Amino acid sequence: MRRHTFNHQSPAMTILLLETATQICSVALERDGQIIDELHSEEPNAHSSKLSVFIGEIMRRNSDIASAVDAVCVSSGPGSYTGLRIGVSSAKGICYAKGIPLLAVPTLHNMAMLFFGAHPDYNGLVCPMIDARRMECYTAIFDRQGQRRSTMAEVITPESFDAWLGDSPVTFIGDGAAKTKALLAGKPHVHYDDTFAISAAGMAAEAERKLRSAEIEDTAYFEPFYLKDFVAKKSVVHGLRK
């Protein structure tokens, strides 16, 4: 296993950020905590065709610093099984080729930090939600200081969030949030941000913190956080015999 050394006093670090856990494919490049370039696509099921193109374009457009990338950070899940595999495989390939560290940030944490970054005066809770099919969502609850309720795959009911709907607002974000609107209608302190979109940019601060504190992943053995087992389904093609 490769060993890496870090200069914790370095004034600037450059990290390539990959977000593929949901329908959105997003690639960003950050330096010293600041996003300097980003590409993303909302085209469904396009990670396999878009991710490598985005990475190449980001590196080409920023060739003056991209050649000295210090690490790659990937969104670690939960989320789409296929999307996570594509993102992690790409991140590992780059890390092996360049001999640089692999970092990972939980997807729901990324979503929460994006929301708080876009709403600096918001003092309530945020509940990022990723659609996990049917009435189930991957979800957690965060405040500005960090995670308040652990990540889980939950079948949403009208009572799912009663313990958190106290005096502070709770804002639901992500592609799973729509599932809660009818169930939570009329409950106090419930808010939605329908404009929210996940992005690799949300990982910048946590990725830099992890790199500076040497919280790196084992490139050979790292696996995404699937939360649920993958279940392969038989595809049905009309006109073929079963």
Buried (B, 14 or more C-beta within 10 A) or exposed (E): EEEBEBEEEEEEBBBBBBBBBBBBBBBBBBBEEEBBBBBBBEEEEBBBEBBBBBBEEBBEEBEEBBEEBBBBBBBBBBBBBEBBBBBBEBBBBBBEEBEBBBBBBBBBBBBBBBBBEEEEEBEBBBBBBBBBEEBBBBBBBBBEEEBBBEBEBBEBEEEBBEEBBEEEBBBBBBBBBBBBEEBBEEBEBBBBBEEBBBBBBBBBBBBBEBBBEEEBBEBEEBEBBBBEEEEEEEEEEEEEEE
